[in-house]
Amino acid sequence: MVNVPPMARKIIETANDLATTGRTGASTGEIIAAAFVLDRMDFIPDGYSVVEAWDRIDDLQEIVRKIRSEYDDLVVPW
């Protein structure tokens, strides 16, 4: 993951963990961001609606967009 910003790298790693094992030790915000990267709303933690989850990651929304547009090849399935 050369030249991938550190936070994007963390979200990608979290997304790949969720996609392959269904679990991760990441923070709630990182898990929500990973769910959006994967387009898998079933990974959003209990208690959050989709809209609430998107609002929860206000600071990560641009990173999610960047991953989906520029780094999608690093996300499972490879």
N, C-alpha and C positions, 0 to 999 in steps of 0.2 A: 504494500500500500504506500508506495513512494509518492510523495507530494500530496497526500491526503491530509487535510487539517486534522489535528488531534481529536477534536470533538466529533468530527465526522467519522473518524476511524473508530472511536468508541461506540457510536451509534451503529455502525456497520457490524462491528463485532457482536454487539448486543442482538442485533437482528439475526445474525447468523446463528448465535447460540439458541435463540428462541425457535428459529426455523428447524434446527437440527435436533435439539433436545427438549424444547418446550419450556425451558427454564433458564434463568440467569440470575446473577447476583447484582445486577445493575440497579441504579436508582429508579424510582417511579417515573421520573421525567424521561430517562433514557429508555425505559421499557415502552412508554407511550410513543416516543419518537420512533423507536424501532418498529412498533406496530404499524405506524403510518408508512414507514419505508417499505415494509412488507405488504402493505394493504391488507392487513390481517387484524380486523377490529376485535377478534376473539382474544387477542393478547393484551388488550386494554384492561388494566386492573379493575376488579369489581368496584362498583360505586361511582364510576365515571361514565357519563354518556359520551358519545363520539365528540359532540361539540364541547363539552366540558374538558375532555382530554386534549383536544386541539388547543383550547384556551390555556390549559395547564402548561403547555410547552411553548408558550409565546416566544421565549428566547431561543428555542431550537427549531422553529418553523422554517426559517431560511435554510438551515442545515439539512432538514428533511427534503426540502425542494432541491437542494444542490445534489444530494445523494441520488435522488430519483432521476435527475437529469444528467449528471456527470459520472457518477460512480456506481450505477446500477449493475454493472458487470461484476462488482465485488460482493454482491449480495446473493445469497442462496436463492435459487439454484444456479450454480456456476455454469 
